Amino acid sequence: MEVFKEMTDGDHEEVVFCADKASGLRAIIAINSTKLGPAIGGCRFMAYHSEAEAIQDALRLAKAMTYKSAVSGLDYGGGKAVIIKHESGRERDLLFKKFGVFVESLKGKYITTVDSGTTMIDMENIRSETSYVTGIPTERSGLGDPSPITARGVVWGMKACLFELYGNDSLNNKVVAIQGVGNVGYYLALLLQKEGARLIVADIHEERTKRLANEIKVEIVSPEQICLQEVDILSPCALASTVNKKMIPFFKCKIIAGAANNQLSKDSDAELLVQKGIVYAPDYVINAGGLIHVVAEYEGQRMEYVHDVVSKIYQRMRNILSLSREKNIPTNRIADLMVQEKIHKLP
């Protein structure tokens, strides 16, 4: 892997490699941009097939955070950290404390928070070494789990897409297929059930779908079949690159709106969706609720503020859809252009 080429191609500013023998820490902090403010983004704790895969994941997600922050009107840049998971059984608390030391060494250039594989307890351990962390439990003066707020933003995005298609934004009796009912997908299902939607769900972890089925009415299908369902909305809330050239011909949905990051395998896949008449809600536009939540916590805001800012996702998505229709440009390209115009205006 040519790291410098990857950085140049993605307009990344900095990559920090973190290693500590005692704890077994192997981490990468990718800082994509600090033009709008300090880079903020989650810390992932995952197993990777290779170090190159981990670096690419950090770089791609860091850029997505830059775009997510900019399109949401936040004065922050984009960053991401990945900690390469090992099965050595070493003390987890120590691992995250050591990671906090590296975050502190950046002196506020990067602010970390929860992400896939990490918890608010992990963030508390990081906070023992640095103040540049957010995503803290409510009992420790934080705003708690951002997953429900992320789900709320996705619902606003869905409603905007429904209005574009039908002239009203009701989810009542709409059929939604949710791919992945982990943290965000679970809360999304609960919100959609309250809106009167009919739900089809799948997850590679069977216990997640069973948990949901014990609480609300859902139809469970296999992970291999979830994207092939005939539904109003397909909601990817798990894997990246769900929307790709191979799968798009088999989609039977009218809208794609989910919480997963990097849903398009390639930007050009959006053109294929247009050709099939599928409305696509750019992921970083509608899944920004979690970012808004942790930024608000970092700035000392209250939940009322969070809900107010997240509700603006609805009109933002409406504007993107309107411009996409008027200019005959895919929605992801409209969103990208909005971000690029904002960033390039800066000195």
N, C-alpha and C positions, 0 to 999 in steps of 0.2 A: 504493500500500500504506500502511495506517495502522499504523505501527510501534508506537506506544504502545497501540493497541487490541490488537494481536497480543500484546504483552507482558502486558497486563492479563488478557486471556483465558487466557493460559497460565501465569499466576502467576510470570512471570519477574522476576528482580531487576535485571538489568543487561545492556545490550548495548554492546559497545565496538567502534567502527569504527577500523580501522588502515590507514593509507596512508603510503607512502613513494615518492617520485618516483624516486629513484636506482635502487631495486631493482624498481620496478613493483608493490610489494606493495599488494594490496587484500584486506583480511581482515575478518572479523566474528567476534568472540568473544561468545558468548551464555552468560550465567550464569543458570541457571534457579533454583537454590536452594543456599544455604550453611547451611541449618538444621542438617544433620547433620555438616557439616564443610566444608572447602574443596571447591570444585567441581572435578571431574576429568572429562575427556573428550577424545576424540581431535581431531586437527587434520586436516581433509580438504583435499585439493588437487584441485579439480575445475573444469571449465568449467560455467558456468551460462548459461541463456538471458537472465537479467536479474539485476540486483542484488536485486530483490524476492524472486526464487526462492532466491537464496543466503541471504538473511536468514531466510526461512521454513524452509529446511533446517536452519540453525543452531539456530533456536528449537525446532523440533520434536525434533531430536536431543538438545538439551540437556535437555529435559524427560524424554526417555526415559532419559538417563543418571542423572537424579535417582531415577527409579523403579528402575532396574537396581541402583544402589548400595544403595538402601534395602532392597529385597527380598532382597538378598544379605547383609545384615547388616553392611555396611561403613560406617565413620564418615566418609563423604564425601558431598558434594552433587553436583549435575549441571551440567556445562557442555559446550560444544562450540565448536570453531572451524572456520571454513571460509576457505580462501584461494582466491580466484577465479583460476583458471588462465588464463594468457594464452600466446600463441604467439610472443612477441616474441624468444625465444631468449636472454633475459637470464639472468644467472648464477643458478642455482638455489641454490647455497650462500649467496649474499648475501641472497636472498629470505628464507630461513628464519632466518638470523641476525638480520635486521631484525624478523622476526616474534617472535623470542626477546626482543628489546628490549621489545616491547609486553607480552609475558607477564610479564616482570620488573617492569614498571610497576604490575602489579596486586598485587604483594607477597604472593603466595601465595593470593590469593582463587581463582585458577584454575590448575590443573595440567594441562599438555597431554601428549599422547602420540600414537602412530601411529594412522592411520585410512586410509580409502580414498584412494589416490593419494599417500600419504606413506610414507616408509621410516625404518628405524632410523638411516640416515645423516643424514636430515633432522633427526631428533631430536638427533643429536650436534651438528649446526650450531646448533640452538636452544639446546642446553646450553652452548654457548660464551658465551651472553649471560644465561642464567638457570639456576637450580637447580630451578625448578618445572617439571620435565619428566621423563618416564619412558618406557620402551620403548627401552632402549639395548642394543646388541649385547653378547653374553656376553664378548667379548674386550675390551670397554670397561667391565667391571664390572656390566653389566646382566644380565637374565634371558633376553634374546633375544626371538625372534619369539613373540608371544602367540597367533598363529593356531592352532597345534596344540592349545593349551589351550581356546580357544574351541570348537573342534571336539569336544573331549572332553566339555565341558559339554553340548553338543547331543546327544551320544550318551546321556548320563545322562538327559536329558529324554525322548528317544525311549523308553528303557527304562521309564521311569515310566509313559508313556502305554500302552505295550504291556501292562504289568502291569494297568493299569486295564481294558483290554479283554479280556485273555485269562487273567489270573491268573498269568502268568509273563512275564518280561521278556527272553526270548531273541530275538535278532535273526536267528538262524539261519534261512535260507531266506525271510526277509521281503524283500519287494521295495520298494526305496526309490528314489524319483525325486529327484535333486538338481538344482535350478535354480541354475546358477552354480558352476563349479569353479575359482574363483580361489583366493586364499590359504586361507580357511577351508574352502570347499567341497572343495578338493583334499585337505586333511588329513582332512576328514570321510569322504570316500570311502575313503581308506586304512584308517581305523579300522573302518568298516562292513564292508569286505571281510574284515578279520581276524575280525569277529564272525560271518561266514558269510552276510551279506546279499547279495542280488542287486541290482545297481545299474543304473539308467537315468540318464543324465546329459545335460545340455545347457549350452551357454554361447554367448554372442554372439561370443566370441573362439574361433575354431575350433582354434587351436593349443593351447588349454588342454585341450580334450577329447581331442585327439590325444596330448598328453603323458600324460594319465591312462591312456588306452587302451594305451599302450606299457608301462605298469607293472602294471596289473591288468585283470581282465576286466570290461568295462562295455559296456552297450548305449548307443549315441549316438543321440539324436533331435534334432530342430530345436528352437530356443528357443520357437517357437510351439506346439509339441506337448508339451513337457515337463509342463505342468500338467494335461494331458488324459489322462495315462497311468493305467491301472488298476493301482494299487499299494497296498501297506499304508501307506506313509508318503510324503507329499509334503514335501520339505525345501527351502523357499525360502532360498537363500543368496546372493542377488544384489540384486534390485530391491525397493524399498519398494512397498507397496500391491498386492502380488501377489494377496492375498485381498480380493476386492471383489465387489460385488453382481452385476456382469456375469459374472464368471468362476465364482463358487461353484456355480451350477447345473450346470456341466460337470465339476466335480471328481469323480474316481472313486477317492478315497483314503479310508482309515479314520482317519488321523492326519495333522495338519499340525504339523511340528516342524522349524524351520530356524534358521539363523544370521542371516538378514537382519533389520535393524531396521525397525520400523514396517510389519510385514507386512499388517496390516489397513488397508484404505483408510479405514474408519470403525469406531469401537468397536462400532456396531450390527451390523457384518458377522458378529460372533461369534454373534449370535442365529441368523443364517441357517445357520451351521455346525452349531449345535445341532439345528436342524430337519432337517438332512441326516444327523444322526448321526455327524458328524465330530468327533473329539477334537482340540482345539487347545491346543498348548503355547505360552503367551504368550512372545513372542520375548525380551523383556528378562529373563525368568526363566531361560531355558535358554541364552541366548547370553552370559551374564555371565562366562564363563571368562576372556575377554580382559581384562576390567576387573579381575577378581580377580588376574590375573597381573601387570598393570602397577602395581596398588596394592601388591602384595607386594614388587615391585622397589623402589618408592619408599620403602617402609618397611624395606628391608634384609632381607627374609625370603628363605628358600630354596625351591627347587622342591618339596621334600617338603611344605612348608606349602601351596603352591599346589594340589597334587593333592588334599590332604586337604580343603581348603575347596571346591574344585570338585566333589568327589564328593558334597557335601551338596545339590547341585542335584537329585539323584535324589529324596531324601526331601521336599525342598521342593515339588517338582512333584507328588509323590504326595499331599501334604497339600492342595494346591490342587485337584487332581482330586477328592479325597474331599469337600471342602467344596462344590465345584461340584455334585456329585451330590446331596449332602444338602440343599442350599439351593435347588437348581434355578436356579442363577445361572451364566452363562458363566464360563469359567476366567479370561478377561482381566479381568472385573469383580471376581472374587475377589482376584486379584493386586493390582489397583488399590486395593481396599479395605484390603488388608494394608498397603500403602505409605502410604496417606492416614492410616490410624490411627496409624502409627508417627510420621509427620511432625507430625501435629496434636497429639500428646501433648507435643510440645516447647513451651517457653514462647515 
